Amino acid sequence: MDYLDWFPVRLAELRGQKNVSARDMSLSLGQSESYINKIENRHILPSMAGFFYICDYLGITPQEFFDVEVQSPRRARETQEAFRRLTPAQAEHILQVVRDLGERAE
């Protein structure tokens, strides 16, 4: 995978899921108003510290940022945390619903 091409796309996807503009995110990170736009348009890459701030702002871990199999890492974590609080019977019911949805999507 070419992470230099993938990184800006992933950032834009995750920012979109948070429903925030590139400008607002940039300013919230204490950067110039075009900071995120420059990253998403492949003009710059964030520093390591900048990347950690981006992940923190998005409410995800760096590992979740790079997990290409999970399209919405924040939602996946929230779902997993809620799932842990269910009784075994409730968990089995939810698991069956998820399986059914997966079969219909195929």
ZILIN-V74517 format. One record per residue. N is the residue number from 0. PHI is phi in radians with two decimals (* if undefined). BURIAL is b if it has 9 or more other ideal C-beta (glycine too) atoms within 8 Angstrom, else e. Layout:
# ZILIN-V74517
n/phi/burial
N/PHI/BURIAL
N/PHI/BURIAL
This chain:
# ZILIN-V74517
n/phi/burial
0/*/e
1/-1.57/e
2/-1.16/e
3/-1.17/e
4/-1.49/e
5/-1.30/b
6/-0.94/b
7/-1.09/b
8/-1.16/e
9/-1.09/b
10/-1.06/b
11/-1.09/b
12/-1.08/b
13/-1.18/b
14/-1.13/b
15/-1.09/e
16/-1.12/b
17/-1.42/b
18/1.05/e
19/-2.26/e
20/-1.32/e
21/-1.06/b
22/-1.09/b
23/-1.09/e
24/-1.13/b
25/-1.00/b
26/-1.15/b
27/-1.13/e
28/-1.47/b
29/1.37/e
30/-1.92/b
31/-1.13/e
32/-1.13/e
33/-1.79/b
34/-0.96/b
35/-1.16/b
36/-1.03/b
37/-1.14/b
38/-1.18/b
39/-1.15/b
40/-1.72/e
41/1.11/e
42/-1.56/e
43/-2.50/e
44/-2.07/e
45/-1.27/b
46/-1.19/e
47/-1.07/e
48/-1.09/e
49/-1.06/b
50/-1.08/b
51/-1.11/b
52/-1.13/b
53/-1.07/b
54/-1.06/b
55/-1.05/e
56/-1.07/b
57/-1.33/b
58/1.33/e
59/-2.31/b
60/-1.58/e
61/-0.99/b
62/-1.06/e
63/-1.16/b
64/-1.02/b
65/-1.57/e
66/-1.40/e
67/-1.23/e
68/-1.45/e
69/-1.97/e
70/-1.29/e
71/-2.26/e
72/-1.08/b
73/-1.14/b
74/-1.15/e
75/-1.08/b
76/-1.16/b
77/-1.06/e
78/-1.13/e
79/-1.10/e
80/-1.12/e
81/-1.16/e
82/-1.07/b
83/-1.10/e
84/-1.51/e
85/-1.41/b
86/-1.26/e
87/-0.98/e
88/-1.16/e
89/-1.11/e
90/-1.08/b
91/-1.11/e
92/-1.10/e
93/-1.10/b
94/-1.04/e
95/-1.16/e
96/-1.09/e
97/-1.11/e
98/-1.05/e
99/-1.08/e
100/-1.09/e
101/-1.11/e
102/-1.18/e
103/-1.24/e
104/-1.25/e
105/-1.35/e
